[in-house]
Amino acid sequence: MEATYVVPEMSCSHCEAAVGEAVSAVHGVDSVTVDLESKHVVVRGTELDDTAIRVAITDAGYDVA
């Protein structure tokens, strides 16, 4: 599975790392690609839990568009 999220508040490498680490810790996530320029977070894995991924991003301090 693959899911893409838009995180408009990301603006630096710290933001990129924080979101990537938070999402990577979610059960079922195999890989996370964070594109700071486009503000996209692409998540790949098996049985992705959309709610858990959104909560992880929010808990890291960012809103999901």
N, CA, C and O of each residue as an XYZ file, in Angstrom:
260
protein
N       0.834     -1.190      0.000
C       0.000      0.000      0.000
C       0.876      1.249      0.000
O       2.026      1.227      0.437
N       0.300      2.331     -0.500
C       0.983      3.622     -0.471
C      -0.039      4.704     -0.173
O      -1.158      4.678     -0.685
N       0.361      5.652      0.659
C      -0.502      6.790      0.989
C       0.348      8.051      0.988
O       1.512      8.028      1.387
N      -0.242      9.149      0.538
C       0.457     10.431      0.499
C      -0.298     11.442      1.348
O      -1.523     11.540      1.288
N       0.460     12.190      2.138
C      -0.096     13.216      3.021
C       0.587     14.537      2.706
O       1.758     14.565      2.329
N      -0.147     15.625      2.860
C       0.411     16.966      2.683
C       0.548     17.592      4.065
O      -0.412     17.667      4.831
N       1.774     18.042      4.365
C       2.064     18.647      5.664
C       2.626     20.049      5.381
O       3.841     20.228      5.289
N       1.733     21.039      5.244
C       2.139     22.365      4.774
C       3.080     23.142      5.699
O       3.757     24.065      5.246
N       3.135     22.789      6.976
C       3.953     23.555      7.916
C       5.430     23.157      7.916
O       6.241     23.824      8.559
N       5.795     22.089      7.210
C       7.209     21.687      7.177
C       8.015     22.743      6.427
O       7.658     23.140      5.318
N       9.113     23.195      7.049
C       9.887     24.249      6.406
C      11.401     24.064      6.502
O      12.156     24.854      5.935
N      11.854     23.026      7.215
C      13.297     22.852      7.377
C      13.640     21.377      7.534
O      12.750     20.529      7.603
N      14.919     21.078      7.589
C      15.351     19.687      7.706
C      14.933     19.075      9.043
O      14.705     17.868      9.128
N      14.830     19.901     10.087
C      14.351     19.383     11.370
C      12.908     18.907     11.238
O      12.559     17.840     11.742
N      12.082     19.677     10.577
C      10.682     19.296     10.345
C      10.626     17.980      9.568
O       9.876     17.066      9.913
N      11.420     17.910      8.536
C      11.481     16.722      7.688
C      11.838     15.486      8.515
O      11.201     14.441      8.381
N      12.851     15.608      9.364
C      13.300     14.490     10.194
C      12.252     14.119     11.239
O      12.000     12.937     11.473
N      11.647     15.114     11.860
C      10.651     14.861     12.910
C       9.448     14.103     12.360
O       8.980     13.145     12.975
N       8.954     14.526     11.219
C       7.802     13.869     10.610
C       8.191     12.464     10.149
O       7.444     11.509     10.359
N       9.343     12.346      9.529
C       9.797     11.037      9.054
C       9.951     10.036     10.182
O       9.524      8.889     10.052
N      10.551     10.447     11.278
C      10.739      9.559     12.426
C       9.405      9.177     13.060
O       9.199      8.019     13.423
N       8.509     10.135     13.193
C       7.210      9.867     13.814
C       6.409      8.861     13.000
O       5.832      7.925     13.553
N       6.374      9.054     11.698
C       5.595      8.163     10.837
C       6.260      6.788     10.743
O       5.566      5.774     10.680
N       7.570      6.742     10.733
C       8.286      5.461     10.658
C       7.966      4.555     11.840
O       8.041      3.333     11.719
N       7.614      5.134     12.968
C       7.336      4.364     14.174
C       5.942      3.731     14.182
O       5.635      2.918     15.054
N       5.102      4.101     13.217
C       3.735      3.568     13.167
C       3.771      2.125     12.666
O       4.452      1.815     11.688
N       3.036      1.252     13.341
C       2.963     -0.160     12.958
C       2.482     -0.305     11.516
O       1.507      0.332     11.115
N       3.158     -1.133     10.749
C       2.778     -1.388      9.364
C       3.493     -0.529      8.352
O       3.399     -0.785      7.152
N       4.214      0.494      8.807
C       4.938      1.382      7.896
C       6.303      0.763      7.575
O       7.090      0.465      8.474
N       6.567      0.575      6.278
C       7.846      0.028      5.834
C       8.831      1.122      5.442
O      10.028      1.006      5.701
N       8.325      2.186      4.815
C       9.206      3.282      4.416
C       8.436      4.592      4.366
O       7.226      4.625      4.145
N       9.187      5.678      4.581
C       8.616      7.026      4.547
C       9.537      7.902      3.722
O      10.749      7.919      3.937
N       8.964      8.627      2.781
C       9.714      9.598      1.997
C       9.097     10.966      2.253
O       7.910     11.180      2.004
N       9.911     11.888      2.752
C       9.430     13.238      3.043
C      10.070     14.190      2.045
O      11.294     14.296      1.975
N       9.243     14.881      1.275
C       9.725     15.857      0.299
C       9.417     17.243      0.840
O       8.279     17.708      0.793
N      10.445     17.886      1.349
C      10.286     19.190      1.989
C       9.779     20.247      1.010
O       8.970     21.098      1.379
N      10.243     20.195     -0.213
C       9.855     21.199     -1.206
C       8.366     21.129     -1.539
O       7.689     22.156     -1.587
N       7.859     19.925     -1.768
C       6.442     19.779     -2.130
C       5.534     19.632     -0.913
O       4.311     19.698     -1.028
N       6.158     19.427      0.279
C       5.422     19.235      1.540
C       4.677     17.897      1.583
O       3.739     17.737      2.364
N       5.090     16.936      0.744
C       4.448     15.631      0.681
C       5.185     14.608      1.519
O       6.415     14.591      1.570
N       4.419     13.761      2.171
C       4.947     12.631      2.918
C       4.339     11.381      2.287
O       3.127     11.174      2.346
N       5.189     10.549      1.683
C       4.725      9.330      1.033
C       5.074      8.157      1.944
O       6.232      7.947      2.305
N       4.041      7.402      2.303
C       4.193      6.293      3.239
C       3.883      4.995      2.506
O       2.870      4.879      1.816
N       4.779      4.018      2.672
C       4.565      2.705      2.055
C       4.613      1.642      3.144
O       5.394      1.734      4.091
N       3.770      0.642      2.991
C       3.769     -0.440      3.959
C       2.592     -1.353      3.775
O       1.828     -1.232      2.818
N       2.456     -2.271      4.710
C       1.353     -3.221      4.669
C       0.325     -2.813      5.718
O       0.670     -2.447      6.842
N      -0.914     -2.884      5.337
C      -2.001     -2.557      6.257
C      -1.800     -1.204      6.948
O      -1.819     -1.120      8.176
N      -1.611     -0.159      6.157
C      -1.410      1.182      6.714
C      -2.667      1.653      7.429
O      -3.784      1.469      6.945
N      -2.466      2.257      8.575
C      -3.564      2.792      9.377
C      -3.551      4.316      9.224
O      -2.734      5.013      9.827
N      -4.477      4.811      8.400
C      -4.529      6.246      8.102
C      -4.629      7.089      9.367
O      -3.937      8.099      9.499
N      -5.475      6.684     10.283
C      -5.655      7.450     11.524
C      -4.366      7.486     12.329
O      -3.986      8.543     12.831
N      -3.687      6.355     12.463
C      -2.439      6.294     13.234
C      -1.358      7.160     12.607
O      -0.579      7.793     13.320
N      -1.303      7.194     11.289
C      -0.306      8.024     10.597
C      -0.613      9.497     10.828
O       0.292     10.277     11.123
N      -1.876      9.887     10.698
C      -2.260     11.279     10.935
C      -1.979     11.703     12.378
O      -1.532     12.823     12.624
N      -2.242     10.810     13.321
C      -1.973     11.102     14.733
C      -0.474     11.261     14.955
O      -0.054     12.145     15.701
N       0.338     10.422     14.323
C       1.797     10.516     14.467
C       2.306     11.864     13.967
O       3.162     12.482     14.600
N       1.782     12.315     12.840
C       2.197     13.616     12.286
C       1.752     14.740     13.217
O       2.518     15.664     13.489
N       0.531     14.664     13.699
C       0.004     15.678     14.613
C       0.795     15.695     15.929
O       1.129     16.758     16.453
N       1.085     14.506     16.446
C       1.864     14.410     17.694
C       3.275     14.956     17.523
O       3.891     15.387     18.498
N       3.792     14.945     16.305
C       5.117     15.514     16.039
C       5.048     17.039     15.950
O       6.077     17.710     15.870
N       3.814     17.587     15.965
C       3.657     19.042     15.997
C       3.235     19.672     14.672
O       3.387     20.878     14.479
N       2.708     18.861     13.763
C       2.351     19.382     12.434
C       0.924     19.002     12.077
O       0.419     17.965     12.505
N       0.282     19.853     11.290
C      -1.067     19.570     10.803
C      -0.984     18.865      9.466
O      -0.066     19.099      8.680
N      -1.957     17.995      9.218
C      -2.063     17.313      7.927
C      -3.177     17.994      7.154
O      -4.298     18.134      7.641
N      -2.845     18.418      5.928
C      -3.855     19.105      5.094
C      -4.827     18.104      4.509
O      -5.745     18.486      3.783
